[in-house]
C-alpha cells in the first residue's frame, strides 16, 4: 500500500452538518493550489475556481487567504500524523524484531515519501519566516508526534526484552532519521522524481533498521 492522499482528509463523511460540503470543497481545492503554487502564488480566485464556488463563498467560510492557509496546514498535518501514529499503535509484532521493525519502517516511508507530503513539507519550510507559529505546529503535530509514538513503542519492546534501550526517546529519534534522513533529503532538494519507490524505498528501510538493531537489539532477541 503506497498511499497517503492528503485530500482524503476532506472526504465526505457522516459529519456533513458540522463540516459542510462547500467548506470541504474549498479546503480540497486550496490543498491542490497551495501545494502546486505556494502561498504567494495562490489566489483566492483560483481556489474558488478549482472548488467550483464563488469568491464570496470562500470568504464566507474563511476571512482571508491567510486563515485558509493556516487551517489547511493544520488539517493536513494532523491527517498525516494520525496515519503514522495508527501504525505505531497497531504495531504488528510477529516475534521477529527485525522483520517487524522493517515492516514499520516501510509503512512510515510509504506515508511520508509521497509527493503531497513532501510538497507540504517544502511549503511550510518555505513559509517559516512568514508563519513561524504554523511551522511550530507542523513540527509538533508531525515529526515530534511521530517521535512520541516511536518512544512509546520502543519502551514497550524494551520491557518485553526485544530491545536494550536506556533512553527510548533518543532511540526513537535515531530510528526515525536512520530510516528517513537520506530519502527525505533527496526528495526535498532534488524534487518529486527523487522520491523512493519499490525496491529503493525498501532498501532505505532495511538499511536503517539494520543500523538501529546493531545498537539496540537485545542479546536474547
mmCIF file of the C-alpha atoms, coordinates in Angstrom:
data_MODEL
# 
_entry.id   MODEL 
# 
loop_
_atom_site.group_PDB 
_atom_site.id 
_atom_site.type_symbol 
_atom_site.label_atom_id 
_atom_site.label_alt_id 
_atom_site.label_comp_id 
_atom_site.label_asym_id 
_atom_site.label_entity_id 
_atom_site.label_seq_id 
_atom_site.pdbx_PDB_ins_code 
_atom_site.Cartn_x 
_atom_site.Cartn_y 
_atom_site.Cartn_z 
_atom_site.occupancy 
_atom_site.B_iso_or_equiv 
_atom_site.pdbx_formal_charge 
_atom_site.auth_seq_id 
_atom_site.auth_comp_id 
_atom_site.auth_asym_id 
_atom_site.auth_atom_id 
_atom_site.pdbx_PDB_model_num 
ATOM 1   C CA . UNK A 1 1   ? 0.000   0.000   0.000  1.00 0.00 ? 1   UNK A CA 1 
ATOM 2   C CA . UNK A 1 2   ? 1.648   3.207   -1.137 1.00 0.00 ? 2   UNK A CA 1 
ATOM 3   C CA . UNK A 1 3   ? -0.994  5.806   -0.439 1.00 0.00 ? 3   UNK A CA 1 
ATOM 4   C CA . UNK A 1 4   ? -1.051  8.869   1.777  1.00 0.00 ? 4   UNK A CA 1 
ATOM 5   C CA . UNK A 1 5   ? -3.590  11.000  -0.028 1.00 0.00 ? 5   UNK A CA 1 
ATOM 6   C CA . UNK A 1 6   ? -3.817  14.220  1.940  1.00 0.00 ? 6   UNK A CA 1 
ATOM 7   C CA . UNK A 1 7   ? -7.055  15.134  0.199  1.00 0.00 ? 7   UNK A CA 1 
ATOM 8   C CA . UNK A 1 8   ? -8.682  12.167  1.931  1.00 0.00 ? 8   UNK A CA 1 
ATOM 9   C CA . UNK A 1 9   ? -8.805  14.410  4.996  1.00 0.00 ? 9   UNK A CA 1 
ATOM 10  C CA . UNK A 1 10  ? -11.639 16.215  3.236  1.00 0.00 ? 10  UNK A CA 1 
ATOM 11  C CA . UNK A 1 11  ? -13.623 13.187  2.047  1.00 0.00 ? 11  UNK A CA 1 
ATOM 12  C CA . UNK A 1 12  ? -17.349 13.134  2.662  1.00 0.00 ? 12  UNK A CA 1 
ATOM 13  C CA . UNK A 1 13  ? -18.345 11.580  5.982  1.00 0.00 ? 13  UNK A CA 1 
ATOM 14  C CA . UNK A 1 14  ? -21.398 11.437  8.212  1.00 0.00 ? 14  UNK A CA 1 
ATOM 15  C CA . UNK A 1 15  ? -20.489 14.727  9.881  1.00 0.00 ? 15  UNK A CA 1 
ATOM 16  C CA . UNK A 1 16  ? -21.680 16.871  6.988  1.00 0.00 ? 16  UNK A CA 1 
ATOM 17  C CA . UNK A 1 17  ? -23.824 19.037  9.260  1.00 0.00 ? 17  UNK A CA 1 
ATOM 18  C CA . UNK A 1 18  ? -20.706 20.017  11.179 1.00 0.00 ? 18  UNK A CA 1 
ATOM 19  C CA . UNK A 1 19  ? -18.469 20.331  8.135  1.00 0.00 ? 19  UNK A CA 1 
ATOM 20  C CA . UNK A 1 20  ? -20.495 21.465  5.082  1.00 0.00 ? 20  UNK A CA 1 
ATOM 21  C CA . UNK A 1 21  ? -19.730 20.229  1.603  1.00 0.00 ? 21  UNK A CA 1 
ATOM 22  C CA . UNK A 1 22  ? -18.683 23.633  0.286  1.00 0.00 ? 22  UNK A CA 1 
ATOM 23  C CA . UNK A 1 23  ? -16.161 24.111  3.080  1.00 0.00 ? 23  UNK A CA 1 
ATOM 24  C CA . UNK A 1 24  ? -14.619 20.738  2.291  1.00 0.00 ? 24  UNK A CA 1 
ATOM 25  C CA . UNK A 1 25  ? -14.596 21.563  -1.407 1.00 0.00 ? 25  UNK A CA 1 
ATOM 26  C CA . UNK A 1 26  ? -12.746 24.796  -0.667 1.00 0.00 ? 26  UNK A CA 1 
ATOM 27  C CA . UNK A 1 27  ? -10.195 23.014  1.508  1.00 0.00 ? 27  UNK A CA 1 
ATOM 28  C CA . UNK A 1 28  ? -9.646  20.314  -1.121 1.00 0.00 ? 28  UNK A CA 1 
ATOM 29  C CA . UNK A 1 29  ? -9.128  22.963  -3.777 1.00 0.00 ? 29  UNK A CA 1 
ATOM 30  C CA . UNK A 1 30  ? -6.807  25.014  -1.564 1.00 0.00 ? 30  UNK A CA 1 
ATOM 31  C CA . UNK A 1 31  ? -4.675  21.934  -0.892 1.00 0.00 ? 31  UNK A CA 1 
ATOM 32  C CA . UNK A 1 32  ? -4.268  21.405  -4.632 1.00 0.00 ? 32  UNK A CA 1 
ATOM 33  C CA . UNK A 1 33  ? -3.497  25.052  -5.377 1.00 0.00 ? 33  UNK A CA 1 
ATOM 34  C CA . UNK A 1 34  ? -1.257  25.868  -2.385 1.00 0.00 ? 34  UNK A CA 1 
ATOM 35  C CA . UNK A 1 35  ? 0.827   22.727  -2.844 1.00 0.00 ? 35  UNK A CA 1 
ATOM 36  C CA . UNK A 1 36  ? 1.248   23.488  -6.537 1.00 0.00 ? 36  UNK A CA 1 
ATOM 37  C CA . UNK A 1 37  ? 1.764   27.274  -6.434 1.00 0.00 ? 37  UNK A CA 1 
ATOM 38  C CA . UNK A 1 38  ? 2.989   28.049  -2.931 1.00 0.00 ? 38  UNK A CA 1 
ATOM 39  C CA . UNK A 1 39  ? 1.489   30.690  -0.656 1.00 0.00 ? 39  UNK A CA 1 
ATOM 40  C CA . UNK A 1 40  ? 2.389   33.802  -2.629 1.00 0.00 ? 40  UNK A CA 1 
ATOM 41  C CA . UNK A 1 41  ? 1.477   32.185  -5.947 1.00 0.00 ? 41  UNK A CA 1 
ATOM 42  C CA . UNK A 1 42  ? -2.014  31.252  -4.774 1.00 0.00 ? 42  UNK A CA 1 
ATOM 43  C CA . UNK A 1 43  ? -5.028  33.491  -5.140 1.00 0.00 ? 43  UNK A CA 1 
ATOM 44  C CA . UNK A 1 44  ? -8.478  33.156  -3.610 1.00 0.00 ? 44  UNK A CA 1 
ATOM 45  C CA . UNK A 1 45  ? -9.892  33.488  -7.122 1.00 0.00 ? 45  UNK A CA 1 
ATOM 46  C CA . UNK A 1 46  ? -8.033  30.367  -8.252 1.00 0.00 ? 46  UNK A CA 1 
ATOM 47  C CA . UNK A 1 47  ? -9.069  28.402  -5.162 1.00 0.00 ? 47  UNK A CA 1 
ATOM 48  C CA . UNK A 1 48  ? -12.688 29.384  -5.778 1.00 0.00 ? 48  UNK A CA 1 
ATOM 49  C CA . UNK A 1 49  ? -12.443 28.332  -9.412 1.00 0.00 ? 49  UNK A CA 1 
ATOM 50  C CA . UNK A 1 50  ? -10.987 24.920  -8.594 1.00 0.00 ? 50  UNK A CA 1 
ATOM 51  C CA . UNK A 1 51  ? -13.569 24.420  -5.826 1.00 0.00 ? 51  UNK A CA 1 
ATOM 52  C CA . UNK A 1 52  ? -16.416 25.379  -8.136 1.00 0.00 ? 52  UNK A CA 1 
ATOM 53  C CA . UNK A 1 53  ? -17.686 28.082  -5.792 1.00 0.00 ? 53  UNK A CA 1 
ATOM 54  C CA . UNK A 1 54  ? -17.759 31.852  -5.870 1.00 0.00 ? 54  UNK A CA 1 
ATOM 55  C CA . UNK A 1 55  ? -15.065 34.009  -4.315 1.00 0.00 ? 55  UNK A CA 1 
ATOM 56  C CA . UNK A 1 56  ? -17.702 35.304  -1.911 1.00 0.00 ? 56  UNK A CA 1 
ATOM 57  C CA . UNK A 1 57  ? -18.397 31.737  -0.764 1.00 0.00 ? 57  UNK A CA 1 
ATOM 58  C CA . UNK A 1 58  ? -14.715 31.267  0.081  1.00 0.00 ? 58  UNK A CA 1 
ATOM 59  C CA . UNK A 1 59  ? -14.833 34.418  2.203  1.00 0.00 ? 59  UNK A CA 1 
ATOM 60  C CA . UNK A 1 60  ? -17.981 33.214  3.969  1.00 0.00 ? 60  UNK A CA 1 
ATOM 61  C CA . UNK A 1 61  ? -16.009 30.257  5.278  1.00 0.00 ? 61  UNK A CA 1 
ATOM 62  C CA . UNK A 1 62  ? -12.556 31.858  5.640  1.00 0.00 ? 62  UNK A CA 1 
ATOM 63  C CA . UNK A 1 63  ? -11.888 35.503  6.392  1.00 0.00 ? 63  UNK A CA 1 
ATOM 64  C CA . UNK A 1 64  ? -8.873  35.725  4.086  1.00 0.00 ? 64  UNK A CA 1 
ATOM 65  C CA . UNK A 1 65  ? -6.205  33.703  2.273  1.00 0.00 ? 65  UNK A CA 1 
ATOM 66  C CA . UNK A 1 66  ? -4.041  33.553  5.390  1.00 0.00 ? 66  UNK A CA 1 
ATOM 67  C CA . UNK A 1 67  ? -6.759  31.988  7.547  1.00 0.00 ? 67  UNK A CA 1 
ATOM 68  C CA . UNK A 1 68  ? -7.494  29.451  4.790  1.00 0.00 ? 68  UNK A CA 1 
ATOM 69  C CA . UNK A 1 69  ? -3.799  28.579  4.559  1.00 0.00 ? 69  UNK A CA 1 
ATOM 70  C CA . UNK A 1 70  ? -3.459  28.200  8.319  1.00 0.00 ? 70  UNK A CA 1 
ATOM 71  C CA . UNK A 1 71  ? -6.443  25.891  8.662  1.00 0.00 ? 71  UNK A CA 1 
ATOM 72  C CA . UNK A 1 72  ? -5.379  23.837  5.667  1.00 0.00 ? 72  UNK A CA 1 
ATOM 73  C CA . UNK A 1 73  ? -1.899  23.168  7.047  1.00 0.00 ? 73  UNK A CA 1 
ATOM 74  C CA . UNK A 1 74  ? -3.218  22.209  10.487 1.00 0.00 ? 74  UNK A CA 1 
ATOM 75  C CA . UNK A 1 75  ? -5.711  19.746  8.970  1.00 0.00 ? 75  UNK A CA 1 
ATOM 76  C CA . UNK A 1 76  ? -3.225  18.175  6.555  1.00 0.00 ? 76  UNK A CA 1 
ATOM 77  C CA . UNK A 1 77  ? -0.510  17.716  9.166  1.00 0.00 ? 77  UNK A CA 1 
ATOM 78  C CA . UNK A 1 78  ? -2.965  16.162  11.614 1.00 0.00 ? 78  UNK A CA 1 
ATOM 79  C CA . UNK A 1 79  ? -4.280  13.806  8.928  1.00 0.00 ? 79  UNK A CA 1 
ATOM 80  C CA . UNK A 1 80  ? -0.804  12.552  8.004  1.00 0.00 ? 80  UNK A CA 1 
ATOM 81  C CA . UNK A 1 81  ? 0.267   12.269  11.662 1.00 0.00 ? 81  UNK A CA 1 
ATOM 82  C CA . UNK A 1 82  ? -2.867  10.293  12.526 1.00 0.00 ? 82  UNK A CA 1 
ATOM 83  C CA . UNK A 1 83  ? -1.951  7.739   9.870  1.00 0.00 ? 83  UNK A CA 1 
ATOM 84  C CA . UNK A 1 84  ? 1.626   7.398   11.115 1.00 0.00 ? 84  UNK A CA 1 
ATOM 85  C CA . UNK A 1 85  ? 0.548   7.152   14.755 1.00 0.00 ? 85  UNK A CA 1 
ATOM 86  C CA . UNK A 1 86  ? -2.036  4.485   13.961 1.00 0.00 ? 86  UNK A CA 1 
ATOM 87  C CA . UNK A 1 87  ? 0.756   2.366   12.509 1.00 0.00 ? 87  UNK A CA 1 
ATOM 88  C CA . UNK A 1 88  ? 2.745   2.680   15.731 1.00 0.00 ? 88  UNK A CA 1 
ATOM 89  C CA . UNK A 1 89  ? -0.221  1.868   17.963 1.00 0.00 ? 89  UNK A CA 1 
ATOM 90  C CA . UNK A 1 90  ? -1.206  -1.115  15.824 1.00 0.00 ? 90  UNK A CA 1 
ATOM 91  C CA . UNK A 1 91  ? 2.351   -2.382  15.538 1.00 0.00 ? 91  UNK A CA 1 
ATOM 92  C CA . UNK A 1 92  ? 2.096   -5.934  14.228 1.00 0.00 ? 92  UNK A CA 1 
ATOM 93  C CA . UNK A 1 93  ? 4.874   -7.706  16.103 1.00 0.00 ? 93  UNK A CA 1 
ATOM 94  C CA . UNK A 1 94  ? 5.334   -11.198 14.682 1.00 0.00 ? 94  UNK A CA 1 
ATOM 95  C CA . UNK A 1 95  ? 8.046   -12.312 17.129 1.00 0.00 ? 95  UNK A CA 1 
ATOM 96  C CA . UNK A 1 96  ? 10.866  -11.361 14.737 1.00 0.00 ? 96  UNK A CA 1 
ATOM 97  C CA . UNK A 1 97  ? 12.092  -7.925  15.803 1.00 0.00 ? 97  UNK A CA 1 
ATOM 98  C CA . UNK A 1 98  ? 13.973  -7.257  12.559 1.00 0.00 ? 98  UNK A CA 1 
ATOM 99  C CA . UNK A 1 99  ? 11.137  -8.089  10.183 1.00 0.00 ? 99  UNK A CA 1 
ATOM 100 C CA . UNK A 1 100 ? 8.597   -6.276  12.356 1.00 0.00 ? 100 UNK A CA 1 
ATOM 101 C CA . UNK A 1 101 ? 10.648  -3.072  12.505 1.00 0.00 ? 101 UNK A CA 1 
ATOM 102 C CA . UNK A 1 102 ? 11.333  -3.380  8.777  1.00 0.00 ? 102 UNK A CA 1 
ATOM 103 C CA . UNK A 1 103 ? 7.588   -3.505  8.068  1.00 0.00 ? 103 UNK A CA 1 
ATOM 104 C CA . UNK A 1 104 ? 7.086   -0.491  10.341 1.00 0.00 ? 104 UNK A CA 1 
ATOM 105 C CA . UNK A 1 105 ? 9.834   1.453   8.571  1.00 0.00 ? 105 UNK A CA 1 
ATOM 106 C CA . UNK A 1 106 ? 8.380   0.640   5.152  1.00 0.00 ? 106 UNK A CA 1 
ATOM 107 C CA . UNK A 1 107 ? 4.920   1.830   6.213  1.00 0.00 ? 107 UNK A CA 1 
ATOM 108 C CA . UNK A 1 108 ? 6.368   5.044   7.635  1.00 0.00 ? 108 UNK A CA 1 
ATOM 109 C CA . UNK A 1 109 ? 8.281   5.742   4.434  1.00 0.00 ? 109 UNK A CA 1 
ATOM 110 C CA . UNK A 1 110 ? 5.215   4.957   2.318  1.00 0.00 ? 110 UNK A CA 1 
ATOM 111 C CA . UNK A 1 111 ? 3.248   7.575   4.236  1.00 0.00 ? 111 UNK A CA 1 
ATOM 112 C CA . UNK A 1 112 ? 5.879   10.299  4.341  1.00 0.00 ? 112 UNK A CA 1 
ATOM 113 C CA . UNK A 1 113 ? 7.543   9.718   0.973  1.00 0.00 ? 113 UNK A CA 1 
ATOM 114 C CA . UNK A 1 114 ? 4.612   10.765  -1.205 1.00 0.00 ? 114 UNK A CA 1 
ATOM 115 C CA . UNK A 1 115 ? 4.516   13.869  -3.426 1.00 0.00 ? 115 UNK A CA 1 
ATOM 116 C CA . UNK A 1 116 ? 1.744   15.553  -1.399 1.00 0.00 ? 116 UNK A CA 1 
ATOM 117 C CA . UNK A 1 117 ? 3.522   15.111  1.948  1.00 0.00 ? 117 UNK A CA 1 
ATOM 118 C CA . UNK A 1 118 ? 6.860   16.239  0.527  1.00 0.00 ? 118 UNK A CA 1 
ATOM 119 C CA . UNK A 1 119 ? 5.211   19.245  -1.134 1.00 0.00 ? 119 UNK A CA 1 
ATOM 120 C CA . UNK A 1 120 ? 3.524   20.126  2.151  1.00 0.00 ? 120 UNK A CA 1 
ATOM 121 C CA . UNK A 1 121 ? 6.843   19.959  3.993  1.00 0.00 ? 121 UNK A CA 1 
ATOM 122 C CA . UNK A 1 122 ? 8.519   22.149  1.376  1.00 0.00 ? 122 UNK A CA 1 
ATOM 123 C CA . UNK A 1 123 ? 5.641   24.627  1.563  1.00 0.00 ? 123 UNK A CA 1 
ATOM 124 C CA . UNK A 1 124 ? 5.803   25.002  5.345  1.00 0.00 ? 124 UNK A CA 1 
ATOM 125 C CA . UNK A 1 125 ? 9.603   25.284  5.360  1.00 0.00 ? 125 UNK A CA 1 
ATOM 126 C CA . UNK A 1 126 ? 9.428   27.919  2.633  1.00 0.00 ? 126 UNK A CA 1 
ATOM 127 C CA . UNK A 1 127 ? 6.969   29.990  4.681  1.00 0.00 ? 127 UNK A CA 1 
ATOM 128 C CA . UNK A 1 128 ? 8.612   29.585  8.094  1.00 0.00 ? 128 UNK A CA 1 
ATOM 129 C CA . UNK A 1 129 ? 9.569   33.272  8.337  1.00 0.00 ? 129 UNK A CA 1 
ATOM 130 C CA . UNK A 1 130 ? 6.056   34.390  7.386  1.00 0.00 ? 130 UNK A CA 1 
ATOM 131 C CA . UNK A 1 131 ? 4.245   31.828  9.553  1.00 0.00 ? 131 UNK A CA 1 
ATOM 132 C CA . UNK A 1 132 ? 6.597   30.775  12.382 1.00 0.00 ? 132 UNK A CA 1 
ATOM 133 C CA . UNK A 1 133 ? 3.763   29.630  14.660 1.00 0.00 ? 133 UNK A CA 1 
ATOM 134 C CA . UNK A 1 134 ? 2.365   27.464  11.871 1.00 0.00 ? 134 UNK A CA 1 
ATOM 135 C CA . UNK A 1 135 ? 5.779   25.900  11.275 1.00 0.00 ? 135 UNK A CA 1 
ATOM 136 C CA . UNK A 1 136 ? 5.945   25.124  15.001 1.00 0.00 ? 136 UNK A CA 1 
ATOM 137 C CA . UNK A 1 137 ? 2.528   23.476  14.775 1.00 0.00 ? 137 UNK A CA 1 
ATOM 138 C CA . UNK A 1 138 ? 3.732   21.405  11.822 1.00 0.00 ? 138 UNK A CA 1 
ATOM 139 C CA . UNK A 1 139 ? 6.748   20.259  13.806 1.00 0.00 ? 139 UNK A CA 1 
ATOM 140 C CA . UNK A 1 140 ? 4.831   19.478  16.994 1.00 0.00 ? 140 UNK A CA 1 
ATOM 141 C CA . UNK A 1 141 ? 1.916   17.717  15.301 1.00 0.00 ? 141 UNK A CA 1 
ATOM 142 C CA . UNK A 1 142 ? 4.092   15.994  12.690 1.00 0.00 ? 142 UNK A CA 1 
ATOM 143 C CA . UNK A 1 143 ? 7.721   14.942  13.372 1.00 0.00 ? 143 UNK A CA 1 
ATOM 144 C CA . UNK A 1 144 ? 7.563   15.424  17.154 1.00 0.00 ? 144 UNK A CA 1 
ATOM 145 C CA . UNK A 1 145 ? 4.345   13.405  17.399 1.00 0.00 ? 145 UNK A CA 1 
ATOM 146 C CA . UNK A 1 146 ? 5.982   10.602  15.438 1.00 0.00 ? 146 UNK A CA 1 
ATOM 147 C CA . UNK A 1 147 ? 8.907   10.591  17.855 1.00 0.00 ? 147 UNK A CA 1 
ATOM 148 C CA . UNK A 1 148 ? 6.458   10.396  20.777 1.00 0.00 ? 148 UNK A CA 1 
ATOM 149 C CA . UNK A 1 149 ? 4.771   7.364   19.210 1.00 0.00 ? 149 UNK A CA 1 
ATOM 150 C CA . UNK A 1 150 ? 8.084   5.647   18.486 1.00 0.00 ? 150 UNK A CA 1 
ATOM 151 C CA . UNK A 1 151 ? 9.248   6.356   22.034 1.00 0.00 ? 151 UNK A CA 1 
ATOM 152 C CA . UNK A 1 152 ? 6.204   4.613   23.486 1.00 0.00 ? 152 UNK A CA 1 
ATOM 153 C CA . UNK A 1 153 ? 6.653   1.670   21.119 1.00 0.00 ? 153 UNK A CA 1 
ATOM 154 C CA . UNK A 1 154 ? 10.330  1.202   21.937 1.00 0.00 ? 154 UNK A CA 1 
ATOM 155 C CA . UNK A 1 155 ? 9.611   1.404   25.661 1.00 0.00 ? 155 UNK A CA 1 
ATOM 156 C CA . UNK A 1 156 ? 7.153   -1.488  25.256 1.00 0.00 ? 156 UNK A CA 1 
ATOM 157 C CA . UNK A 1 157 ? 9.604   -3.540  23.203 1.00 0.00 ? 157 UNK A CA 1 
ATOM 158 C CA . UNK A 1 158 ? 12.386  -2.876  25.690 1.00 0.00 ? 158 UNK A CA 1 
ATOM 159 C CA . UNK A 1 159 ? 10.218  -4.002  28.621 1.00 0.00 ? 159 UNK A CA 1 
ATOM 160 C CA . UNK A 1 160 ? 9.392   -7.178  26.700 1.00 0.00 ? 160 UNK A CA 1 
ATOM 161 C CA . UNK A 1 161 ? 13.097  -7.861  26.223 1.00 0.00 ? 161 UNK A CA 1 
ATOM 162 C CA . UNK A 1 162 ? 13.375  -7.400  22.452 1.00 0.00 ? 162 UNK A CA 1 
ATOM 163 C CA . UNK A 1 163 ? 15.373  -4.167  22.612 1.00 0.00 ? 163 UNK A CA 1 
ATOM 164 C CA . UNK A 1 164 ? 18.020  -2.972  25.045 1.00 0.00 ? 164 UNK A CA 1 
ATOM 165 C CA . UNK A 1 165 ? 17.365  0.771   25.362 1.00 0.00 ? 165 UNK A CA 1 
ATOM 166 C CA . UNK A 1 166 ? 18.283  3.208   28.132 1.00 0.00 ? 166 UNK A CA 1 
ATOM 167 C CA . UNK A 1 167 ? 16.659  6.291   26.585 1.00 0.00 ? 167 UNK A CA 1 
ATOM 168 C CA . UNK A 1 168 ? 13.703  5.413   24.367 1.00 0.00 ? 168 UNK A CA 1 
ATOM 169 C CA . UNK A 1 169 ? 13.281  8.985   23.106 1.00 0.00 ? 169 UNK A CA 1 
ATOM 170 C CA . UNK A 1 170 ? 16.862  9.160   21.862 1.00 0.00 ? 170 UNK A CA 1 
ATOM 171 C CA . UNK A 1 171 ? 16.432  5.749   20.239 1.00 0.00 ? 171 UNK A CA 1 
ATOM 172 C CA . UNK A 1 172 ? 13.182  6.913   18.623 1.00 0.00 ? 172 UNK A CA 1 
ATOM 173 C CA . UNK A 1 173 ? 14.871  9.935   17.056 1.00 0.00 ? 173 UNK A CA 1 
ATOM 174 C CA . UNK A 1 174 ? 17.722  7.760   15.826 1.00 0.00 ? 174 UNK A CA 1 
ATOM 175 C CA . UNK A 1 175 ? 15.373  5.186   14.284 1.00 0.00 ? 175 UNK A CA 1 
ATOM 176 C CA . UNK A 1 176 ? 13.365  7.926   12.598 1.00 0.00 ? 176 UNK A CA 1 
ATOM 177 C CA . UNK A 1 177 ? 16.373  9.517   10.976 1.00 0.00 ? 177 UNK A CA 1 
ATOM 178 C CA . UNK A 1 178 ? 18.257  6.338   10.177 1.00 0.00 ? 178 UNK A CA 1 
ATOM 179 C CA . UNK A 1 179 ? 15.242  5.347   8.111  1.00 0.00 ? 179 UNK A CA 1 
ATOM 180 C CA . UNK A 1 180 ? 14.154  8.717   6.763  1.00 0.00 ? 180 UNK A CA 1 
ATOM 181 C CA . UNK A 1 181 ? 17.051  11.160  6.573  1.00 0.00 ? 181 UNK A CA 1 
ATOM 182 C CA . UNK A 1 182 ? 18.562  10.102  3.264  1.00 0.00 ? 182 UNK A CA 1 
ATOM 183 C CA . UNK A 1 183 ? 15.345  9.644   1.241  1.00 0.00 ? 183 UNK A CA 1 
ATOM 184 C CA . UNK A 1 184 ? 13.764  12.739  2.799  1.00 0.00 ? 184 UNK A CA 1 
ATOM 185 C CA . UNK A 1 185 ? 16.715  14.988  1.985  1.00 0.00 ? 185 UNK A CA 1 
ATOM 186 C CA . UNK A 1 186 ? 16.854  13.681  -1.581 1.00 0.00 ? 186 UNK A CA 1 
ATOM 187 C CA . UNK A 1 187 ? 13.146  14.303  -2.060 1.00 0.00 ? 187 UNK A CA 1 
ATOM 188 C CA . UNK A 1 188 ? 13.189  17.764  -0.506 1.00 0.00 ? 188 UNK A CA 1 
ATOM 189 C CA . UNK A 1 189 ? 16.079  19.066  -2.568 1.00 0.00 ? 189 UNK A CA 1 
ATOM 190 C CA . UNK A 1 190 ? 16.003  17.023  -5.767 1.00 0.00 ? 190 UNK A CA 1 
ATOM 191 C CA . UNK A 1 191 ? 12.265  17.095  -6.460 1.00 0.00 ? 191 UNK A CA 1 
ATOM 192 C CA . UNK A 1 192 ? 9.442   14.601  -6.620 1.00 0.00 ? 192 UNK A CA 1 
ATOM 193 C CA . UNK A 1 193 ? 11.297  12.399  -9.088 1.00 0.00 ? 193 UNK A CA 1 
ATOM 194 C CA . UNK A 1 194 ? 13.779  11.618  -6.288 1.00 0.00 ? 194 UNK A CA 1 
ATOM 195 C CA . UNK A 1 195 ? 11.082  10.171  -4.002 1.00 0.00 ? 195 UNK A CA 1 
ATOM 196 C CA . UNK A 1 196 ? 11.963  6.484   -3.500 1.00 0.00 ? 196 UNK A CA 1 
ATOM 197 C CA . UNK A 1 197 ? 9.539   3.784   -4.539 1.00 0.00 ? 197 UNK A CA 1 
ATOM 198 C CA . UNK A 1 198 ? 9.560   -0.005  -4.624 1.00 0.00 ? 198 UNK A CA 1 
ATOM 199 C CA . UNK A 1 199 ? 12.994  -1.550  -4.105 1.00 0.00 ? 199 UNK A CA 1 
ATOM 200 C CA . UNK A 1 200 ? 14.669  1.777   -3.343 1.00 0.00 ? 200 UNK A CA 1 
ATOM 201 C CA . UNK A 1 201 ? 12.202  2.536   -0.553 1.00 0.00 ? 201 UNK A CA 1 
ATOM 202 C CA . UNK A 1 202 ? 12.563  -0.939  0.930  1.00 0.00 ? 202 UNK A CA 1 
ATOM 203 C CA . UNK A 1 203 ? 16.354  -0.655  0.773  1.00 0.00 ? 203 UNK A CA 1 
ATOM 204 C CA . UNK A 1 204 ? 16.236  2.605   2.767  1.00 0.00 ? 204 UNK A CA 1 
ATOM 205 C CA . UNK A 1 205 ? 14.032  0.877   5.355  1.00 0.00 ? 205 UNK A CA 1 
ATOM 206 C CA . UNK A 1 206 ? 16.251  -2.197  5.527  1.00 0.00 ? 206 UNK A CA 1 
ATOM 207 C CA . UNK A 1 207 ? 19.486  -0.260  5.966  1.00 0.00 ? 207 UNK A CA 1 
ATOM 208 C CA . UNK A 1 208 ? 18.011  1.987   8.655  1.00 0.00 ? 208 UNK A CA 1 
ATOM 209 C CA . UNK A 1 209 ? 16.613  -0.927  10.649 1.00 0.00 ? 209 UNK A CA 1 
ATOM 210 C CA . UNK A 1 210 ? 19.865  -2.871  10.388 1.00 0.00 ? 210 UNK A CA 1 
ATOM 211 C CA . UNK A 1 211 ? 21.862  0.039   11.799 1.00 0.00 ? 211 UNK A CA 1 
ATOM 212 C CA . UNK A 1 212 ? 19.291  0.593   14.561 1.00 0.00 ? 212 UNK A CA 1 
ATOM 213 C CA . UNK A 1 213 ? 19.359  -3.032  15.669 1.00 0.00 ? 213 UNK A CA 1 
ATOM 214 C CA . UNK A 1 214 ? 23.159  -3.102  15.622 1.00 0.00 ? 214 UNK A CA 1 
ATOM 215 C CA . UNK A 1 215 ? 22.946  -0.682  18.543 1.00 0.00 ? 215 UNK A CA 1 
ATOM 216 C CA . UNK A 1 216 ? 19.761  -1.733  20.319 1.00 0.00 ? 216 UNK A CA 1 
ATOM 217 C CA . UNK A 1 217 ? 18.896  -5.374  19.705 1.00 0.00 ? 217 UNK A CA 1 
ATOM 218 C CA . UNK A 1 218 ? 18.687  -7.291  22.972 1.00 0.00 ? 218 UNK A CA 1 
ATOM 219 C CA . UNK A 1 219 ? 21.083  -10.236 23.037 1.00 0.00 ? 219 UNK A CA 1 
ATOM 220 C CA . UNK A 1 220 ? 18.274  -12.757 23.556 1.00 0.00 ? 220 UNK A CA 1 
ATOM 221 C CA . UNK A 1 221 ? 16.059  -11.303 20.799 1.00 0.00 ? 221 UNK A CA 1 
# 
